Amino acid sequence: MKADLDRLMETEGLDALVIPAAENDNPYRAYLSNGAHYTGDVIKKRGEPPVLLAHAMERDEAAKSGLIVYTYDELGYGQLYYEHGHDMDAFNAAWYRRIFEKLAVSGHVAFYGVGDINRMFRMLLYLRDALADRVTIVPGAVNPNLFNKAYETKDTDEIARLRDVAARTSAVAQAARAWIAEHCAENRHAENRRVIQADGSPLTIGDVKRYVRGQLFERDLEDIEGMIFAQGRDAGVPHSKGEDSDPVRLGETIVFDLFPREPGGYFHDMTRTWCIGYASPEAQAAYDAVMEAYHRSIRMCKPGTPTANLQEMVCAYFEERGHPTVRNTPGTTDGYVHSLAHGLGLNVHEAPYFRSKASDYHIQVGNVFTIEPGLYYPERGYGVRIEDTVTINESGSVEVLTDCPYDLIIELNG
């Protein structure tokens, strides 16, 4: 969690962290700035709170962080740009020298952030030499990096925000289920019967996605990475988004994976598998197996348990029932084809990880992660996944943040 940053910086021998200005969404900046919505820099010295640098136009937004804020004008940005703007290398060197002098930054400094790779590569190569008399720019550790380690547990404020996003996301999923149920089925004698709207036209996957996005908008959530609403064969490919033009059909499995975020902030991640009207015996059996794997996983979520143990347990459970898994059939596209879980926060995927080889991760109080077993058979025309986001509370118990029914069948009542 954030309180660990200074310790982690000391372990890596870092005296300061720099998040350079960029207009991209930037989880590193959001993390250090308490979620402030601005595009400037963050400087964090070890043992001190972060300091934000912002354009004057964004000073009020940056101030919402509760941290010290300097505007670019206060640091003479305009003057330096006038002097060196024709030479961006020289300008960047002069600008960061000005920042480091003002904030008394020296020693070993690591840069983190999101932005144009070429721009940052060039800038850091130049700064490494131009500012060598003041700082030593070093690469931070990778896989996991310093921030990954901090993300592994959440503090009280973060968990409160994650709970709130979970409640809003769950309400959207429940609304979508209820809305679909309001429709009716095509003529009973038709093959591949479709779900029909009031005007007689087929309900399409695109229609469902538009409805869901409207519900997200009403609850101040963003579908920034694009939800999954995939049916039939597409449901058997875990990250297929589904085809917007396809009509929603009765009896086919639908994998509905919803992972919105609050604007610029925390994500929620959940999946439900539905069949409209009825399910085939094979799909029902797969669903029952996935639900059992889910419940067994929840029961194993105790502090101190290696996360790899949960993945191994789920693989063994599915293998005993004749399904290929990533453990006994590496590279399989049938059966259980992914890891059980992943951490969640300012990123959809972050620490802790639950791969078989993820030996460095143990379940801890303050973890927030998904549980998402699944079985996939695209050539048989179905896939099943159930996913909730959970946290390990202060008593060491599992708290399920997702709140949506698990029922496989949606009965139409339109």
N, C-alpha and C positions, 0 to 999 in steps of 0.2 A: 504494500500500500504506500501512499505518498510519504508516510512517516518513515519509510525505509530508505528513501532516496539518498539521504546524506550518508548512511551506512554503506549503501551500494556504491556511491561515488568514491568513498574512501577505499573500499575493497578494490575498485578498478583504478585507483590512483588518480582520480579526476578532481581538479580544483574548481572547474566550472563547466556548465552545460550551456550551449547556445542553440536556440531554435530560430533559424533565420526567417525573416519576413517572406511570406508567400501567400497568394490568394487561394491556394488549394485548401480543401478540408484537411485539417492537420490534427490528428489525435494527440500528438506530443504537445502541441501548443494548448489544445483544450485541456489536457491533463494538468499542465503546470499553471495555467491561467484561471483555474477554477471554472472553466467553461465559458470564459468571456468571448464574445463574438467580435473579433477584430482580426486584422491581417498582419500585424507587426511582429517584432522580435520578442523573444523571451530570453533573459539571461538569469541563470541560477548558479550562484556560488555555493560551494559546499558549506553547510552550516548556516545559511541565510535563506530567507524567503526569496522566491523569484521576483524579478523586476521586469516590468513590461515596457516596451517601446512602441509607440503608436503614432500614426498620423493624427494631426489635430482634429481631422474630421471624425476620427474614431475614438477620441479621448474619453468620451462618456461611456462608450461600450467597454473599453478597456478598464475603466475605473470600477465597473461592476464586479470585477474580480476581487476587490478588497485589497489589492496589492499596490505597491508603489508603481506609478506610471510616469514616464517621461515622454513628452511629445518629441517628434523628430525635430521640430523647430527649436525646442529648448537645447538640443544637442548640436545645432548648427548644420543640419542636414542640407538645407538649401544652399548655404554658402559652399559647402564641400562639393555639392553637385555642380554648382556654377564653376568651380575651379577645376574639377576633374571629370565632368560629365561626358566629355568626348572620349575619355579613356576609362571604361568601367572597371578594369582591373585596378587602376590607381585609385579610383573613387572608393571601391570596396575596401581597399587597404586603409585609406584615410578614415573611412567611416567606422570600421571596426576598431581601428586604433583609438578613435575618439570615444567610442563606447567603452572599451576596456580601460582607458585612462579614467573616464568619469566614474566607472563602477569599481575601480581598483581590481580589475581581473588580471591575474597572472598565473603562471604555472601551466599545468596540463589541462587542455580544453578539448571537449568533444562536441561535434555538431550533430544534431538530429533534426528530422523534419520530413516534409513531403513537398516535392517540387520538381522542377525540370532537372533531370539527371545531368545533362551536359553543363547547364549553368552552374550547378553546385559543384561539379567536379572541377571545372575551370577555376571557380572562385576559391575553392579550398586549396588547390594546388598553388595558386598565387599567394593567398594569405599565409600559407605555411612558411613561405620564404620571406615575404614582406614583413611579417610580424614576429619573426623568429627571435628578435631581441626582447620581446615581451611575453609571448606565450608559445607553448609547444602544442600544435594541433595534432591530436592523436585520434585514430579510429577507435570507437567504442567496441566492446565485445559484440559478437553476433551469435544469434541462435543458442541461448537467448541473450538479448541485449539488456541493458540496464533497465529500460522501461518495461520490457516483458516481465522481468523479475518483480518489479513494483506492481504491475497489473495483476499479479497472481492472487493477491488478496485485496479486498476492497474495505475502505473505512465506512463508518456509520453513515456519513452523508452520501457516499456513492451508492451504498445499498438502498438507501431511501429513494434515490433517484431511479435506480434500477427497478425497485418495486413499483414505482409510479408508472414507468414505461411499460412494465409487465401488465399492470391492470388495464391500461388503455389499449394495449395490443390485444389482450385477451377479449376485451369488450368488442373489438373489431371482428375477431374471429367468430365470436358467438353471433354477432349481428349478421355476418356473412352466411353462417349455417342457417339461421332463421329465415333470411331473405331467400335463399335457394329453396327452402322448404315451401315457400309461398307459391312456387310455380307448379305447373302440372305436366303430366307426361303426354307424349305423342300417342296417337291411336294405338290401342292395344295390339293390333294385328301387324303393326309395322316392325320390320327387322331393325336392329341397332337403334332402338327407340331413343328419342331425344327428349330433353327437357324443353318445354315450350313456354314462351312468354304470353302475356295476356292478348297480344295482337296476333298470335298464332305463329310468330317467327321463332326459330330456335334460339335458346339461350346459349351464347357462346362463351368460351373461356375469356375472351376479351371483355365481354359484358361483365363477367364476375370480377375481373381485375379492376375495371373502372369503378364498379360499386365499392370494392374494398378500398381503393385509393380515395374515394370520396369519404368513406368512414374514417380513414387515417387522417385526412385533412381536417375533419371536424374535431379530431382529438389532438391536433397539433403534432402529428407524427409524419415522417417522411419515408417513402418507399425508395430510398436512394439507390439500393443495389438491385431492385427488381424482384418481386416476389415470385415464388414457384407455384403454379397451379397447373399440374400436369396429369393427364389421365391416360389409362390404358398402357400402351407400350412406352409412352413418354414417362409415365410414372415409374417405369422400371429403370430409368436412367437418372440417378439421384439429383443431378443439377440441371436437368432439362427444365426450362421455364414453362413449357407447354405452348401450344400454338393458339394464338388469339382467335384465329378464324374457325377453329374446331368447335362444333356444337357439343355441349355437355350431354353425355349419353348415360342412360340407365345401366346399372350393373357393373360399370367399369371402375376400377380403383382410381381415386383422385388423391394425389399427394399435394397438400396445401401447406407450403412452407412460407411463413410470414416472418420477416426480420427487419422491421422498421426501426427508426431511431427518433429521438427528440432532435430538433434542428441543431446540428453541430455537436450533438452530445451522445448519450448512451443508447445502446441498442437493446432490443429484446429479440429472442429467437424461439420460435415454436413451430411445430408441424402437427397436423392432423391428417389422417387418411380417411376418406369418405367413399362410400358407394351410394349412389342415388337409387332408392327403391329396393335394391337387393344386392347381394354379393354372391359370387360363385363359391362353391365349397372350397376350392383351392385358395382363393383370396381370403376367405374367412379363416382357414387353417393358418395361413401365413400371418394374418393379423393377430390371431390368438397367440402365436409363437412370439411375435414381436412384443406384444403386451406383457407376456411372461418375462421376456428378457428385460424389458423396462423395469418391472417390479423387482426383479432380482438385483438389478443395478442399483436401484434406489436403496435397497436394504444393505448393500455393501458400502454405501457412502458414509464412512465413518472416519474421523480425523486419524491421520497416521497411515491410512491404507494407500499403498502405491496405486497411482491411477492406472498403470499398466495391468494391474490385477483385474480391474473391471473389464478391460478389453479382452483379456485372456478368458475370463469367465464367459462372456457373451459368445466369443468364438467357440468355446467348448460346447456351450449349450446348443448353438445352431448346428455344429458339426454332428452332435449326437442325434440330431433329427434329420440328418442327410443333406444339409445345405452346405455348399462350398463357402469358405470364408477367406479373408485375406491372410489368415494364418496357415491354413492347409493347402490353399490354392492361390498363391500370390499372383496378382494381376487379374483375378477373376472379375468378370462383369455380371456374373450371376450370383445369387445368394447374398451373403453379407459382405459388402464391398468397401467399407470405410471404417474409420475409427468410431468409437462409441460416443465421444463427447469432445468439447473444447470450451475453454474459458470465454467469457463474454464481458464486454464493457464498452469502452470507446471504440473498440474494433469488434467486428462480428466474430473474428477468430483471434484469440489471444490466450496466454497461459492461464490456467494449467492445461496441458495436453494429455490425451488418453490413449496414445498409440502404444502398441506392444513394447516398443523400444524406448518409451518415454520414462526411463528409470529415474530421472531427476525429480519427478513430480509426485507429491503425496497430497492427499486430501487434507485441507486445513480449514480451520475456522476463518471465515471471511472470503473463502472461494465463492465465485459465482460461475456456474458452468451449465452447459446443456447435458441432457441425457437423451440420446437419439438412436436407438437400435433400428435396423431396417432390413428388409429382405426384398430383392429386386430380381425380376425375371422378365426382361423386356421382350424376349421372343415368345414368351407365354402370354404377354399382354397385360402384365400387372407389376406393381411395386407397392410396398407398404413401408411407411416410416411413422413413428410416433416420437415427438420431441417436446420436452419441457425444459425450461430454464429453472435451475435450483440454486439455492445458496446454503452454505453451512453456517448456521447461526451460532451465537455465543455459547449455547449449551452443547454444541457439537452435533445437533440434530439437522436433518435435511428439511429445508423449507422450500416447497414447490411454489415458484412465483407465477407460473402459468395457470390460468383458470379457464378451462374450456372443456366441455364434455369429451369423453373418449369414444363415444358410440360410433361404430363404423357406418351404420345405415342412416341415411337421411330420408325419411318418409316425406313424400310430396303431399301437400294438403291443399294445393291451389285448385 
